[in-house]
Amino acid sequence: MGGKCCICGEVIDGSHKLDPCYIEIVTNAWDDDADRLQQSSVGHYDCIKKVIKLTRYLIPKGEG
C-alpha cells in the first residue's frame, strides 16, 4: 500500500479491508471565496473512525 496515515503517522499496510481511506478538507466549502484552501491525505480506516463520527454508510456490516 505505502503512504503514512495522516493521524497516527504509521505506514498504511492494508491490514484492514477498507485501508487506505482518502480524506479531503476544504475550507469555505459553501462560499465561492478566493480564500478557499484544500488539502487531501490518506489514513487508516480505524484511525479515522476514532476522530470522525462516521455515518452508517461508512461502517461495514457487523462493525456498527
N, C-alpha and C positions, 0 to 999 in steps of 0.2 A: 504494500500500500504506500508506505512512505509518508512524509509530512508529519508535522508535530501538531498536537492538539492545542488549540488557542486557549484552553482553560487550564489544563494540567501541565502542558509542556512536554509530555511524553510522546514518543513515536506512535503513530496510528498503525497498528499491525493487522487490523481486520479481525480481531478476536470476537467482536460482536457482529452479528449478521447485518446490522444496519450501519456499520462503520465504512467509510468516514461520512460524517454529516457536514454539509456546506452551510455556512451562516453568512448572511449579508445584512449589514446595518446601514441604513440610510437616514441621515438627519433631515429635518424639514420635509418629511415624507409627503405631507398633504399640501405643501406650499410650492409654488413654482418659483423658487428662490435661487438666485445665483450663488448663495452661500451654502447650498446643499453639499454635504460630504457623504462619501460612500466608502465602505470597507468590507471586504469579504475574507473569510477564513474557513478552516476546517477544524473539526473536533470529534472526539469520541462521543457516540450516542449517549453513553452512561454519564459522561461529564456534563453534557448539555442538559440532560434530564434533571440534573441536580440544581441547575441555576435558572432554568426556564420552565415555567409551568406549561407542559405540552398538552395540546388538545387531544381528544380521544382518537383523532385521525393519525396521530404520530406515535401512538402506543400500540405495539404489536398485540395481537390477541393472546391472552394468557398472562400478560405482564401488567394489566391495568387493574 
